[in-house]
Amino acid sequence: MIKRYTLQNMKNVWSEETKFSKMLEIELLICEAWNKLGKIPDNSLLNIKSKAKFNIERIKEIEKITNHDVIAFVTNVSENIGDDGRFIHMGATSSDILDTALALQMRDAVDILIDDLLKLKDAFREKAIKYKSLPTIGRTHGIHAEPTSFGLKFALWFTETKKNIERMIWVKDEISIGKLSGAVGNFANTDPFVEEYVLNKLNLKPALVSTQIIQRDVHALLLNIIALIGSSLDKYALEIRNLQRTEVSEVSEPFTAGQKGSSAMPHKKNPIICERICGLARVLRGYSITSLENIPLWHERDISHSSAERIILPDATILLDYMINKFIFVVNDLEVYDDKILKNVELTKGRYNSERVLTYLIEEKGFSREKAYQIVQNASFESLERDISFKDALREENALNGILKEEEIDNLFDLKWFIRYVDYIYKRSGIEDDKS
């Protein structure tokens, strides 16, 4: 991934230094296991552990000749050890080392993403509580519908983020799988004890059955959950973008000192971070498709998945880490314009009360639904066409002559009705009780 979207902690997870360090850790644990089986002498094991090291530049030099990265790595480690280097990689195939090391890297990456999501959830929780009692117009099909709580936008995102955290915790367990069962997964040249010993030390589960590799449905699980979380962020960012449109102007993403919105138009304050998040979510969804295509392979293995994985696994985790942290910044410093929100509620001159009036005519005045609907629709369209308040249109509706008293109309138009159950929703979703 290009540096522009890379944060340091996630960069470290996918660095060559980290990869080779984990590979060396696995190789040394394999030697320990063979030692316990009496296949490597004690003095040889001590020599191996004291001298085993790698040099990335030397590995690259060897790889130019071997055209095989694991052989280059094993060669470099062995040449630092001397004669006992012959025990390095004993009974193992390249994918034993690569797949087990990859599992460790993926697990570390997921830990970072879980921590990111916990911070995002807290940011949503704060805003949900702050704006719980602020009425805003709800929109369906992009059209004004009924008022709701502005805080419910964040409450929705809070609960969705909680689900995404649960999914990440679940997939962390699913990907914590290693294998040291040899070239076709049947332990032909190794002892099952070696796998059991090494994976226990690494806190990994064994692949119960494998070929040369861990099956790629495991990796696809992670990438599809990453794509799902990216799509959630896409949804949140899209809402911010829509609310920031000039015609709406209810919020604005942070605009820092010295920032410029346009090279040509100095007045511009554009939602560039949210737009960036929406764009990057498309990349994550593309990676999820690639991960699914990596699942079918020839016989006991080919390497058509390998080249793609070297891109999509680091890139997807790096991108999601970046996206979450950027959106945390947007949420924490979001400009919310309460006055404009309340002003927008009244743009339709009270027509948002149509369902409430409809229900009242049916429940309290005995109208049939069809008749009540026609009355309310007529008054709504009259309000729209003549640009008068919905209240006045109701007062003029002949079918309601003398049926609705003035105090009834006033009560029907009270905004409190639309947010009266917000406390119930918050309690059900656990927002105010969440202490994580």
Residue pairs with C-beta under 8 A, 6 or more apart in sequence:
1 314
1 315
1 318
1 319
5 280
5 318
5 319
5 322
6 318
6 322
7 318
7 321
7 322
7 325
9 112
9 321
10 109
10 112
10 317
10 318
10 321
10 322
11 318
12 18
13 105
13 108
13 109
13 112
13 317
14 105
14 109
14 313
14 314
14 317
14 318
16 56
17 56
18 105
19 101
19 105
20 54
20 56
20 59
20 73
22 101
22 104
22 105
23 70
23 73
23 97
23 98
23 101
24 52
24 53
24 54
24 77
25 202
26 96
26 97
26 100
26 101
26 198
26 202
27 52
27 74
27 77
27 88
27 89
27 92
27 97
28 48
28 49
28 52
29 197
29 198
29 201
29 202
30 89
30 90
30 91
30 92
30 180
30 194
30 198
31 40
31 45
31 48
31 49
31 87
31 88
31 90
32 45
32 197
32 201
33 191
33 193
33 194
33 197
33 198
34 40
34 87
34 90
34 91
34 194
35 41
35 42
35 44
35 45
36 193
36 197
37 191
37 193
37 194
39 90
40 48
40 87
40 90
44 84
44 87
47 81
47 82
47 84
48 81
48 84
48 85
48 87
48 88
51 80
51 81
51 82
52 77
52 80
52 81
52 88
53 77
53 80
54 73
54 76
54 77
54 80
55 76
58 76
59 69
59 72
59 73
59 76
60 72
62 71
62 72
62 75
62 76
63 69
63 71
63 72
66 72
66 75
68 94
70 94
70 97
70 98
71 94
74 88
74 89
77 85
77 88
78 85
78 86
78 88
79 85
81 88
89 97
90 190
91 182
91 189
91 190
91 191
91 194
92 180
92 182
92 190
93 182
93 183
93 212
95 179
95 212
95 213
95 214
95 301
96 179
96 180
96 181
96 182
99 178
99 179
99 213
99 214
100 178
100 179
100 180
100 198
100 199
100 202
100 204
102 309
102 313
103 175
103 176
103 177
103 178
103 204
103 214
104 202
104 204
105 313
106 175
106 219
106 222
106 313
106 317
107 172
107 175
107 176
109 317
109 321
110 168
110 171
110 172
110 175
110 222
110 317
111 172
112 317
112 321
113 168
113 226
113 229
113 317
113 320
113 321
113 324
114 165
114 168
114 169
114 172
116 320
116 321
116 324
116 325
116 328
117 161
117 164
117 165
117 168
117 229
117 324
118 165
118 436
119 324
119 328
120 161
120 324
120 327
120 328
120 331
121 158
121 161
121 162
121 165
121 434
121 436
122 436
123 328
123 331
123 332
124 154
124 155
124 157
124 158
124 161
124 331
125 154
125 158
125 431
125 434
126 332
127 151
127 154
127 331
127 334
128 151
128 152
128 154
128 155
128 158
128 426
128 431
129 151
129 431
129 432
130 151
131 149
131 150
131 151
131 153
131 154
131 336
132 149
132 151
132 152
132 155
132 422
132 423
132 426
133 149
133 151
133 419
133 422
134 149
134 150
134 151
134 338
134 341
134 342
135 147
135 148
135 149
135 150
135 341
135 342
135 345
135 415
135 418
135 419
136 147
136 148
136 149
136 150
136 153
136 250
136 341
136 344
136 345
137 144
137 145
137 146
137 147
137 148
137 341
137 344
137 345
137 347
137 352
138 144
138 145
138 146
138 147
138 148
139 145
144 347
144 348
144 351
144 352
145 352
146 352
146 355
146 418
147 345
147 352
147 415
147 418
147 419
148 418
148 419
149 155
149 419
149 422
150 336
150 341
151 422
152 422
152 425
153 239
154 331
155 425
155 426
155 429
155 431
157 232
157 236
158 429
158 431
158 434
159 429
159 431
160 232
161 232
162 434
164 225
164 228
164 229
164 232
167 225
167 228
167 229
168 225
168 229
171 221
171 222
171 225
174 218
174 221
174 222
175 218
175 219
175 221
175 222
176 203
176 204
176 205
177 204
177 205
177 206
177 207
177 214
177 218
178 195
178 198
178 199
178 202
178 204
178 205
178 206
178 207
178 214
179 185
179 195
179 206
179 207
179 210
179 213
179 214
180 190
180 194
180 195
180 198
180 199
181 187
181 190
181 192
181 195
181 206
181 207
181 210
182 188
182 189
182 190
182 212
183 189
183 212
184 211
184 212
184 300
185 207
185 209
185 210
185 211
185 212
185 300
187 195
195 206
196 206
199 205
199 206
207 214
207 215
211 297
211 299
211 300
211 301
212 300
212 301
213 297
213 301
215 295
216 291
216 294
216 295
216 297
216 305
217 295
219 291
219 294
219 309
219 313
220 288
220 291
220 292
220 294
220 295
222 291
222 313
223 287
223 288
223 290
223 291
223 312
223 313
223 316
224 288
224 291
224 292
226 284
226 287
226 288
226 316
226 317
226 320
227 281
227 284
227 285
227 287
227 288
227 316
229 320
229 324
230 280
230 281
230 284
230 285
230 319
230 320
230 323
231 281
231 284
231 285
233 277
233 281
233 323
233 324
233 327
234 277
234 278
234 281
234 282
236 327
237 271
237 273
237 274
237 275
237 277
237 278
237 327
237 330
238 274
238 278
240 251
240 253
240 271
240 274
240 330
240 334
241 271
241 274
241 275
241 278
242 248
243 250
243 251
244 250
244 251
244 252
244 253
244 271
244 274
248 344
249 337
249 340
250 336
250 337
250 340
250 341
250 344
251 334
251 335
251 336
251 337
252 269
252 271
252 334
252 335
252 337
253 271
253 272
253 273
253 274
253 330
253 333
253 334
253 335
254 273
254 329
254 330
254 333
254 334
254 335
255 261
255 269
255 335
260 266
261 267
261 268
261 269
261 270
262 268
262 270
273 326
273 327
273 329
273 330
274 327
274 330
276 326
277 323
277 326
277 327
280 319
280 322
280 323
281 323
283 315
283 319
284 316
284 319
284 320
287 312
287 315
287 316
290 308
290 312
291 312
293 308
294 304
294 305
294 308
294 309
297 304
297 305
345 352
345 415
348 383
348 384
348 390
349 383
349 387
349 388
349 389
349 390
350 383
350 389
350 390
350 391
350 413
351 380
351 383
351 384
351 390
353 390
353 412
353 413
354 376
354 377
354 380
354 390
356 412
356 417
357 376
357 379
357 394
357 412
358 369
358 372
358 373
358 376
360 408
360 412
361 367
361 372
361 375
361 376
362 368
362 369
362 372
365 372
365 403
365 404
367 375
371 399
375 397
375 399
375 400
378 397
378 399
379 390
379 393
379 394
379 396
379 397
379 400
380 390
380 393
382 388
382 393
382 396
382 397
383 389
383 390
383 392
383 393
386 393
390 413
391 409
391 413
394 400
394 404
394 409
395 409
426 432
427 433
